[in-house]
Amino acid sequence: MTRLSGETALVFAWIIALSASLAVLFIGEVLGQTPCILCWFQRAFMFPLAIVLGLGLWWQDPRVGRYGVALALGGAAVALYHLGLYVGLIPEAIQPCTATGPSCTDDNQVVFGIPIPLMALVAFTMIGVLAAISLKEKQT
């Protein structure tokens, strides 16, 4: 079985981050779905991932994975909290979304039958794992 090289792992992490960033822009700008507060926080972690990992690949910096891991952990924490709200594990009394803005838990949080917080959690997890794999390779 072949091992995933550090640079290949970073390429895959960057592709996931870029795809997720473009997907949320499509959902918001083309489909017209206004993001909730937690979605904005998740974007605050995902957008820099696409830029930082892309620049790390461009500059051939094998240590850029540390920033990928840190940003992915932060984004995954927000996505996990958002998913907890969505499935009802966290009581409504502590939901950050207000009555005046988009809800964190209603049907606008579903795309193609999959909850957006779940998609975000999977993306952040995959990026974090791939970024960590890139760090395992011997640095020269």
C-alpha positions as CSV (number, residue, x, y, z in Angstrom):
1,M,0.0,0.0,0.0
2,T,1.4,3.4,-1.0
3,R,1.6,6.2,1.5
4,L,0.2,9.6,0.9
5,S,3.1,12.1,0.5
6,G,3.0,15.4,2.5
7,E,2.7,17.5,-0.6
8,T,-0.1,15.3,-2.0
9,A,-2.0,15.5,1.3
10,L,-1.7,19.3,1.2
11,V,-3.0,19.4,-2.3
12,F,-6.1,17.3,-1.3
13,A,-6.6,19.5,1.7
14,W,-6.4,22.7,-0.4
15,I,-8.8,21.2,-3.0
16,I,-11.3,20.5,-0.2
17,A,-11.0,23.9,1.3
18,L,-11.3,25.7,-2.1
19,S,-14.3,23.5,-3.1
20,A,-16.0,24.2,0.3
21,S,-15.3,27.9,0.0
22,L,-16.7,28.1,-3.6
23,A,-19.7,25.9,-2.6
24,V,-20.8,28.3,0.2
25,L,-20.4,31.2,-2.1
26,F,-22.6,29.5,-4.6
27,I,-25.2,28.7,-1.9
28,G,-25.2,32.3,-0.7
29,E,-24.8,34.3,-3.9
30,V,-26.4,32.1,-6.5
31,L,-29.1,30.2,-4.5
32,G,-29.7,33.3,-2.4
33,Q,-29.5,31.5,0.9
34,T,-28.6,33.9,3.7
35,P,-26.1,32.3,6.1
36,C,-26.8,32.1,9.8
37,I,-24.3,33.5,12.4
38,L,-22.6,30.1,12.9
39,C,-22.2,29.7,9.1
40,W,-20.4,33.0,9.1
41,F,-18.0,31.8,11.8
42,Q,-17.4,28.6,9.8
43,R,-16.6,30.7,6.8
44,A,-14.2,32.7,8.9
45,F,-12.2,29.5,9.3
46,M,-12.7,27.9,5.8
47,F,-11.9,30.9,3.6
48,P,-8.4,31.4,5.1
49,L,-7.7,27.7,4.8
50,A,-8.1,27.9,1.0
51,I,-5.7,30.9,0.9
52,V,-3.1,29.7,3.4
53,L,-2.9,26.1,2.1
54,G,-2.7,27.4,-1.5
55,L,0.1,29.8,-0.7
56,G,1.9,27.1,1.3
57,L,1.8,24.9,-1.8
58,W,2.9,27.8,-4.1
59,W,5.9,28.6,-1.8
60,Q,6.6,24.9,-1.3
61,D,6.4,25.2,2.5
62,P,6.0,21.7,3.9
63,R,5.2,23.2,7.4
64,V,2.1,25.0,6.3
65,G,0.1,22.0,7.5
66,R,0.3,23.4,11.1
67,Y,-1.8,26.3,10.1
68,G,-4.2,24.0,8.3
69,V,-4.6,21.9,11.4
70,A,-5.2,24.9,13.7
71,L,-7.8,26.5,11.4
72,A,-9.5,23.1,10.7
73,L,-9.8,22.5,14.5
74,G,-11.4,25.9,15.1
75,G,-13.8,25.4,12.2
76,A,-14.6,21.8,13.2
77,A,-15.5,23.0,16.7
78,V,-17.9,25.6,15.4
79,A,-19.4,23.1,12.9
80,L,-19.8,20.5,15.7
81,Y,-21.6,23.1,17.9
82,H,-23.8,24.0,14.9
83,L,-24.6,20.4,14.2
84,G,-25.5,19.9,17.9
85,L,-28.0,22.8,17.5
86,Y,-29.3,21.4,14.3
87,V,-30.1,17.9,15.6
88,G,-31.4,19.2,18.9
89,L,-28.7,18.1,21.3
90,I,-28.2,21.7,22.4
91,P,-31.2,23.5,23.9
92,E,-32.8,26.4,22.0
93,A,-32.2,28.8,24.9
94,I,-28.5,29.0,24.0
95,Q,-28.8,29.3,20.2
96,P,-26.9,32.2,18.9
97,C,-29.2,32.8,15.9
98,T,-31.8,35.4,16.5
99,A,-35.4,35.8,15.4
100,T,-34.4,38.6,13.1
101,G,-31.9,36.6,11.1
102,P,-31.7,33.2,9.5
103,S,-32.2,30.3,11.8
104,C,-29.4,27.9,12.6
105,T,-31.7,24.9,12.6
106,D,-34.5,25.2,10.0
107,D,-34.8,23.8,6.5
108,N,-32.6,26.4,5.0
109,Q,-29.6,24.5,6.6
110,V,-30.1,21.6,4.2
111,V,-28.6,21.3,0.7
112,F,-29.3,18.1,-1.4
113,G,-30.8,16.5,1.7
114,I,-27.6,16.9,3.8
115,P,-27.3,19.4,6.7
116,I,-24.8,22.2,6.0
117,P,-23.2,21.8,9.4
118,L,-22.5,18.2,8.7
119,M,-20.9,19.0,5.4
120,A,-18.8,21.6,7.1
121,L,-17.7,19.2,9.9
122,V,-16.7,16.5,7.4
123,A,-14.7,19.1,5.3
124,F,-12.9,20.5,8.3
125,T,-12.1,17.0,9.6
126,M,-10.8,15.9,6.3
127,I,-8.7,19.0,5.9
128,G,-7.3,18.6,9.5
129,V,-6.4,15.0,8.9
130,L,-4.7,15.7,5.6
131,A,-2.8,18.7,7.0
132,A,-1.6,16.5,9.9
133,I,-0.5,13.8,7.5
134,S,1.6,16.4,5.7
135,L,3.4,17.2,8.9
136,K,4.3,13.5,9.6
137,E,6.6,13.4,6.6
138,K,10.3,14.0,7.4
139,Q,11.1,17.7,7.0
140,T,14.3,18.6,5.2
